[in-house]
Amino acid sequence: MNATEAKFQTRDKLMMSAKQMLVRLGPDSPLTRGALNLHARQRGFRIAFGEAISISRGSSVMRLSKSALQMVPYMLDYFDLYFSSFEPSAENGLALLDFSSPRFHRYRKTGVEFYFPSIPEEEYGGQYTSHYCPGPGDVVFDLGANAGATAWYFSNMVGDAGRVFAFEPDDCNYECLLRNIEHHGLKNVVPLKKALGGFTGSAVFNMDGTLAAGLADLVAYTKASQLRTVDVLTLADACALAGAVPRFIKMDVEGAEISIVSQSLDFLRANPVHFTVDSSHVVGGRMTHFALDRLFSSIGYSVESSAESGQMFTWAAPAPASVRPN
């Protein structure tokens, strides 16, 4: 690491420490409210604190639960994206996106609605399937399935002859996943309340019912009241449970991607799989795509990482000669 990288890493650690302190103080703390109000005003937003946290600009209002406090800066960054992705409701002449409690939200582009526990998944824009698109009959693993929006897309891609195994350990997210499977009649989606990691056993998981739920030793913000023990599987053991090796894996597991892949290198040499990984997470002070690039390359996979879509993704594919026939 050169001097410039060290400087930025030190700055980022200090900023994270400050954010963690504000989250620990909670949404009712004058210090937390003051810091968020200042940050919001600098961005042209207003924030109001009541039973929920309201973020507004002009006639557009977004509501978050107080438990989603750590997501406020993120939602300021993606405010416009969410309003362009979801149909708001009308309330007192305002356009409202209410993410403060579980409810249905409808995507603008497809018109499809899903029941989300809180902040919904962004509308799928093709990033997961830009390098490999599952086809009829494929087996897909959706690791970090959340409420099942991406599982719905994969379900339609693989058809009746294919299967989608949706792994989601968070209690609230999993209940929404089950509800969406039933709501959309997804007969080829198999929900599994399991986490994946670098070992098979159990681990502590921070269940906050958001997109950032993850293994407690990897996520930035945890609360004692949200910590639960979950079952963890290696990729090989997950395949044994499913009774199949997937042709394609979508992975969004809040930093656990490094341990999953590093433990599975021998398995992936013998069982070629196409991957798309959300590699925007930070582990050990570095974004996970650096480690993933090295790990996949070490077993002869072609690998590419890019943030061109606005978020870092890593795509990996086995050598053509090793790809299994349908």
C-alpha positions as CSV (number, residue, x, y, z in Angstrom):
1,M,0.0,0.0,0.0
2,N,1.4,3.4,-1.0
3,A,1.2,6.6,1.0
4,T,-1.9,7.9,-0.9
5,E,-3.8,4.6,-0.3
6,A,-2.9,4.6,3.4
7,K,-4.1,8.2,3.7
8,F,-7.5,7.4,2.1
9,Q,-7.8,4.2,4.2
10,T,-7.2,6.2,7.4
11,R,-9.7,8.8,6.4
12,D,-12.3,6.1,5.6
13,K,-11.8,4.4,8.9
14,L,-12.3,7.7,10.8
15,M,-15.5,8.4,8.8
16,M,-16.8,4.9,9.5
17,S,-16.0,5.3,13.2
18,A,-18.0,8.5,13.3
19,K,-20.9,6.9,11.5
20,Q,-20.9,3.9,13.9
21,M,-20.9,6.3,16.9
22,L,-24.0,8.1,15.5
23,V,-25.8,4.9,14.8
24,R,-25.1,3.7,18.3
25,L,-26.5,6.9,19.8
26,G,-29.7,6.3,17.8
27,P,-32.3,8.3,15.9
28,D,-33.5,10.2,19.1
29,S,-30.0,11.6,19.9
30,P,-29.7,15.4,19.2
31,L,-26.2,14.8,18.0
32,T,-27.3,12.2,15.5
33,R,-30.2,14.3,14.3
34,G,-28.0,17.4,14.0
35,A,-25.4,15.5,11.9
36,L,-28.0,14.0,9.6
37,N,-29.9,17.3,9.2
38,L,-26.6,19.1,8.3
39,H,-25.7,16.4,5.8
40,A,-29.2,16.4,4.3
41,R,-29.3,20.2,3.9
42,Q,-26.0,20.2,2.1
43,R,-27.5,17.9,-0.4
44,G,-30.7,19.9,-0.8
45,F,-32.9,17.6,1.4
46,R,-34.9,18.0,4.6
47,I,-35.2,15.4,7.3
48,A,-37.9,15.1,9.9
49,F,-37.9,12.7,12.8
50,G,-41.1,11.3,14.3
51,E,-42.5,7.7,14.4
52,A,-40.5,7.3,11.2
53,I,-37.6,9.2,9.5
54,S,-38.9,11.3,6.6
55,I,-36.6,12.5,3.8
56,S,-38.1,15.1,1.5
57,R,-37.2,17.3,-1.5
58,G,-39.8,19.3,-3.2
59,S,-43.0,17.3,-3.4
60,S,-41.3,13.9,-3.0
61,V,-41.1,12.2,0.4
62,M,-39.5,9.0,1.5
63,R,-40.1,7.4,4.8
64,L,-37.7,5.0,6.6
65,S,-38.1,3.2,9.9
66,K,-36.0,4.4,12.8
67,S,-34.2,1.0,12.7
68,A,-32.9,1.9,9.2
69,L,-31.1,4.9,10.6
70,Q,-27.7,3.7,9.1
71,M,-29.3,3.7,5.6
72,V,-30.2,7.4,5.6
73,P,-26.9,8.6,3.8
74,Y,-27.4,5.8,1.2
75,M,-31.0,6.8,0.6
76,L,-29.9,10.5,0.1
77,D,-27.5,9.3,-2.6
78,Y,-30.1,7.1,-4.3
79,F,-33.3,9.2,-3.7
80,D,-33.8,9.9,-7.4
81,L,-33.1,6.3,-8.4
82,Y,-35.8,5.0,-6.0
83,F,-38.4,7.5,-7.2
84,S,-37.6,6.6,-10.8
85,S,-37.8,2.9,-10.0
86,F,-41.0,2.6,-7.9
87,E,-44.5,3.9,-8.2
88,P,-45.1,6.3,-5.3
89,S,-48.4,6.7,-3.5
90,A,-50.2,10.1,-3.2
91,E,-50.6,11.7,0.2
92,N,-51.7,15.3,0.8
93,G,-50.4,16.3,-2.6
94,L,-47.1,14.7,-2.1
95,A,-45.5,11.7,-3.9
96,L,-44.6,9.2,-1.1
97,L,-42.4,6.1,-1.0
98,D,-43.1,4.6,2.4
99,F,-40.3,2.1,3.3
100,S,-41.0,2.4,7.1
101,S,-42.8,-1.0,7.4
102,P,-43.4,-4.1,5.3
103,R,-45.7,-3.6,2.3
104,F,-46.1,-4.0,-1.5
105,H,-44.1,-1.8,-3.8
106,R,-44.5,-1.7,-7.6
107,Y,-41.6,-1.4,-10.1
108,R,-42.2,1.3,-12.7
109,K,-40.5,-0.5,-15.6
110,T,-42.2,-3.9,-15.4
111,G,-45.3,-3.1,-13.4
112,V,-44.5,-6.1,-11.1
113,E,-45.1,-5.7,-7.4
114,F,-43.3,-7.4,-4.5
115,Y,-43.8,-7.4,-0.8
116,F,-40.7,-5.9,0.8
117,P,-39.7,-5.8,4.5
118,S,-38.4,-2.2,4.4
119,I,-36.2,-0.6,1.7
120,P,-36.8,-2.6,-1.5
121,E,-34.2,-4.0,-3.9
122,E,-33.5,-1.6,-6.7
123,E,-35.2,-2.6,-10.0
124,Y,-33.1,-5.2,-11.7
125,G,-31.2,-3.6,-14.6
126,G,-29.4,-6.5,-16.1
127,Q,-26.2,-6.3,-14.2
128,Y,-26.5,-9.8,-12.8
129,T,-27.0,-11.4,-16.2
130,S,-24.8,-9.1,-18.4
131,H,-22.1,-11.8,-18.7
132,Y,-24.1,-14.9,-18.4
133,C,-27.9,-15.1,-18.7
134,P,-29.6,-18.2,-17.3
135,G,-31.6,-20.1,-19.8
136,P,-34.4,-22.7,-19.8
137,G,-33.5,-25.7,-17.6
138,D,-30.7,-24.0,-15.7
139,V,-30.2,-24.4,-12.0
140,V,-29.5,-21.0,-10.3
141,F,-28.4,-20.2,-6.8
142,D,-29.6,-16.8,-5.6
143,L,-27.4,-16.2,-2.5
144,G,-28.7,-13.3,-0.5
145,A,-32.2,-13.5,-2.1
146,N,-33.7,-10.9,0.2
147,A,-37.4,-10.7,-0.6
148,G,-37.2,-12.6,-3.9
149,A,-37.3,-9.9,-6.6
150,T,-34.2,-11.3,-8.4
151,A,-35.5,-14.8,-7.8
152,W,-38.6,-13.8,-9.8
153,Y,-36.5,-12.8,-12.7
154,F,-34.4,-15.9,-12.6
155,S,-37.5,-18.0,-12.3
156,N,-38.8,-16.6,-15.6
157,M,-35.5,-17.2,-17.3
158,V,-35.1,-20.8,-16.4
159,G,-38.7,-21.8,-16.9
160,D,-40.5,-24.9,-15.7
161,A,-37.6,-27.2,-16.4
162,G,-35.2,-25.1,-14.3
163,R,-34.9,-24.4,-10.6
164,V,-33.9,-21.4,-8.5
165,F,-32.6,-22.0,-5.0
166,A,-33.1,-18.8,-3.0
167,F,-30.9,-18.7,0.1
168,E,-32.0,-16.0,2.7
169,P,-31.2,-16.4,6.4
170,D,-32.8,-13.1,7.7
171,D,-36.1,-13.8,9.4
172,C,-38.1,-10.9,8.0
173,N,-36.6,-11.1,4.6
174,Y,-37.3,-14.8,4.4
175,E,-41.0,-14.3,5.4
176,C,-41.3,-11.7,2.5
177,L,-39.5,-14.2,0.2
178,L,-42.1,-16.9,1.0
179,R,-44.9,-14.4,0.5
180,N,-43.6,-13.3,-2.9
181,I,-43.1,-16.9,-4.0
182,E,-46.8,-17.5,-3.2
183,H,-48.0,-14.2,-4.6
184,H,-46.3,-14.8,-8.0
185,G,-46.9,-18.6,-8.1
186,L,-43.2,-19.4,-8.5
187,K,-43.3,-23.2,-8.6
188,N,-39.6,-23.5,-9.6
189,V,-38.2,-21.4,-6.7
190,V,-37.0,-23.3,-3.7
191,P,-36.6,-21.1,-0.6
192,L,-33.8,-22.1,1.9
193,K,-33.3,-20.3,5.2
194,K,-29.6,-20.7,5.2
195,A,-26.5,-18.5,5.0
196,L,-23.4,-19.4,3.0
197,G,-19.9,-19.0,4.3
198,G,-16.4,-20.5,4.6
199,F,-17.6,-23.4,6.8
200,T,-20.6,-25.5,7.6
201,G,-22.0,-24.9,11.1
202,S,-23.6,-21.9,12.8
203,A,-22.8,-18.2,13.0
204,V,-24.2,-15.0,14.5
205,F,-26.3,-13.0,12.0
206,N,-27.5,-9.4,12.2
207,M,-31.2,-9.6,11.3
208,D,-32.3,-6.1,10.6
209,G,-34.7,-6.9,7.8
210,T,-32.9,-4.7,5.3
211,L,-30.7,-5.2,2.2
212,A,-27.7,-4.9,4.6
213,A,-28.5,-7.9,6.8
214,G,-25.4,-10.1,7.1
215,L,-23.1,-12.1,9.2
216,A,-22.4,-10.1,12.3
217,D,-18.6,-10.2,12.0
218,L,-18.8,-8.6,8.5
219,V,-21.5,-5.9,8.6
220,A,-20.6,-2.5,9.8
221,Y,-23.6,-1.9,12.1
222,T,-25.1,-4.4,14.5
223,K,-27.5,-4.3,17.4
224,A,-27.7,-6.9,20.2
225,S,-31.5,-7.2,19.8
226,Q,-31.0,-8.1,16.1
227,L,-28.4,-10.9,16.6
228,R,-29.5,-14.4,15.9
229,T,-27.8,-17.7,15.3
230,V,-28.2,-19.1,11.8
231,D,-27.2,-22.2,9.9
232,V,-24.2,-21.7,7.6
233,L,-23.2,-23.9,4.7
234,T,-20.2,-24.1,2.4
235,L,-21.0,-23.9,-1.3
236,A,-20.3,-27.6,-1.7
237,D,-22.7,-28.5,1.2
238,A,-25.3,-26.1,-0.2
239,C,-25.1,-28.0,-3.5
240,A,-25.5,-31.3,-1.6
241,L,-28.6,-29.9,0.2
242,A,-30.0,-28.7,-3.1
243,G,-29.1,-32.0,-4.9
244,A,-27.6,-30.0,-7.8
245,V,-24.6,-27.9,-8.8
246,P,-25.9,-24.6,-10.2
247,R,-24.9,-23.3,-13.7
248,F,-25.1,-19.7,-12.4
249,I,-24.7,-18.1,-9.0
250,K,-25.9,-14.6,-8.1
251,M,-24.2,-13.5,-4.8
252,D,-25.0,-10.5,-2.6
253,V,-23.9,-11.6,0.8
254,E,-22.4,-8.5,2.5
255,G,-18.8,-9.4,2.4
256,A,-19.1,-13.2,2.9
257,E,-18.2,-13.7,-0.7
258,I,-14.5,-13.9,0.0
259,S,-14.8,-16.7,2.5
260,I,-17.4,-18.6,0.3
261,V,-15.2,-18.5,-2.8
262,S,-11.8,-19.1,-1.0
263,Q,-13.2,-22.2,0.7
264,S,-14.6,-23.5,-2.6
265,L,-11.7,-23.2,-5.0
266,D,-11.2,-27.0,-5.4
267,F,-14.9,-27.5,-5.7
268,L,-15.2,-24.8,-8.4
269,R,-12.3,-26.3,-10.3
270,A,-14.2,-29.6,-10.5
271,N,-17.6,-28.0,-10.9
272,P,-17.6,-25.0,-13.2
273,V,-20.1,-22.3,-12.3
274,H,-20.8,-18.8,-13.7
275,F,-20.8,-16.1,-11.1
276,T,-22.1,-12.5,-10.7
277,V,-21.1,-11.0,-7.3
278,D,-22.0,-7.7,-5.7
279,S,-18.4,-6.9,-4.7
280,S,-19.0,-3.4,-3.4
281,H,-18.6,-4.6,0.2
282,V,-15.6,-3.7,2.3
283,V,-13.6,-6.4,4.3
284,G,-10.3,-5.6,6.0
285,G,-10.4,-2.1,4.6
286,R,-10.6,-3.1,0.9
287,M,-13.5,-3.7,-1.4
288,T,-14.0,-7.4,-2.0
289,H,-13.5,-7.3,-5.7
290,F,-9.8,-7.2,-5.2
291,A,-9.7,-10.6,-3.4
292,L,-12.3,-12.1,-5.8
293,D,-10.3,-11.1,-8.9
294,R,-7.3,-13.0,-7.4
295,L,-9.2,-16.0,-6.2
296,F,-11.1,-16.7,-9.4
297,S,-8.0,-16.1,-11.5
298,S,-6.1,-18.7,-9.4
299,I,-8.4,-21.5,-10.6
300,G,-8.4,-20.5,-14.3
301,Y,-11.7,-18.6,-14.4
302,S,-11.9,-15.4,-16.5
303,V,-12.9,-12.6,-14.2
304,E,-13.9,-8.9,-14.6
305,S,-14.8,-6.3,-12.0
306,S,-16.4,-3.0,-12.8
307,A,-18.4,-0.2,-11.3
308,E,-19.7,1.1,-14.6
309,S,-23.3,0.6,-13.5
310,G,-22.7,2.7,-10.4
311,Q,-22.0,-0.2,-8.1
312,M,-19.1,-2.6,-8.1
313,F,-19.8,-6.1,-9.6
314,T,-17.5,-9.0,-10.3
315,W,-18.3,-11.5,-13.1
316,A,-16.5,-14.8,-13.2
317,A,-16.7,-17.7,-15.8
318,P,-14.9,-21.0,-16.0
319,A,-12.7,-21.8,-19.0
320,P,-15.0,-22.8,-22.0
321,A,-13.5,-26.3,-22.1
322,S,-14.6,-27.0,-18.6
323,V,-18.3,-25.8,-18.9
324,R,-20.8,-28.6,-18.3
325,P,-23.3,-29.4,-21.0
326,N,-27.0,-28.8,-20.3
